[in-house]
């Protein structure tokens, strides 16, 4: 078993997760079985209760784990299927250690960060290695080197590397080489300081991945190599990509980073064949067609809040050789200025998930606009619920129809709390979570897109369609094309007379990959393109 530890320095948001995922892509294409995990130093047990403005998207796995968004990169870039054991937080570590102490498992010893906390972290590395049966485990350490909360994790991986041997474990440090405009040059001092901090902890990286806006000259690489005690070939340039994050694996391959990793870990493998990845990039950079998709959200200001949605839209574009321009539209702006003005010029409307009442009116107006103007519509989770509310109000004429999440006194609760949620008081990890089977109706558009009648999709919600209104909706032409196997929970709705109007209670974006676009996104972009070109010029 080989282990790669990815740390970061200078500032956060450098792209450690993307770097780890891109390296995983290269190693997979060299014939190796790879798995990835993320260690997050914050004290939350998981990010499920954190605001999207604080932490970005919560990425949900098949087993129901609410995890860091970097696990989305891991699954999109590789073929690995992750579990709750692939994401570890300080909260989980301390919770386990304290439970062990209460149960007397430490036999009366004083419980300390070293060895009890660090041992628990190392146990998780061994655990994921054993469960995954992978040949290479890539572990990303969240945060920035020098953060107080991250020190136990760094100490744990230092000890771990010592235990397994330095031919079986290497350290990759992602750092920042800023371009100082006034001086007109790149500066290496932040990188030097970051590596010095890491070496104080006892870790000497073998590879430095240098995030930069301008190319690294040979002289700069030599300087970084000299002052950071890293071989010249271990100084890897990682420039800001021009078009798409899917260029990163090809960039690292040009830098021969995967060659160096394999040499350091004594892995004898053929070079990675990335021709299929190059074709993905070609379709993203020079597509045959182009469309504009309006994403109507409530966390639009933060790029990472809808990360998987944006990526899945681009995957739908790849499947159709179609470039997608995403227009990020604030639901509250639609409430203020109207759907006609805000949505003008988009070729399709997508309403993603979310929680809370803010912006709901705007999302309902967006669904109404798409339905009445015959504009292709895809709703995800809350996007299905607002489409249901809109239909109830304007087609069924159920005045003040709403979800009990937003209005507990509504006379027509067409969306209501799941029965299993009624007695839930704790917020963390208590929603309907993870992969659940969905039965699709024969002859429905959803079944045609999937090419199957039973699918497994990931969920994250507390509210559902109220079956008391089911007959009225069906009589008005509202089709329930996907349900739970027992027929009790509505999973997919569609309007068959519409060019494309489909919405799901689940989150299909979590299972979309650039090389395996999700059927709903693939079908959505295809419908948008067809509808656009059916219109008279």
Secondary structure, DSSP 4 states (H G I P E B T S, - for coil): -EEEEEEE-SSS-S-HHHHHHHHHHHHHTTT--EEEEEEE-SSSSSGGGS-HHHH-PPEE-TT--EE-THHHHHHHHSSPPP-GGGEEEHHHHHHHHHHHHHTTTTTTPPP-IIIIIHHHHHHHHHHHHHHH--SEEEEEEPS-TT-GGGHHHHHHHHHHHHHH-TTTEEEEEEEE--EETTTTEE--HHHHHHHHHHHHHT---SEEEEEESSPPPHHHHHHHHHHHT--GGGEEEEEPPSS-GGGHHHHHHHTTHHHHHHHHTT---PPP--HHHHHHHHHHHS-SEEEEEEEEES-TTSGGGGHHHHHHHHHHHHHTTEEEEEEEEEHHHHHHH-HHHHSTT-SEEEE----SSTTHHHHHHHHHHHHHTT-EEEEETHHHHHHHHHHHHHTS--TT-EETTT-TT-S-EEEEE-GGGTT----TT-SEEEEEEEEEPTT-HHHHHHTSSEEEEEEEESEEE-GGGHHHHHHTT-EEEEE-TTS-SEEEEE-TTSSSEEEESS-GGGG-BTTB--HHHHHHHHHHHHHHHHS--
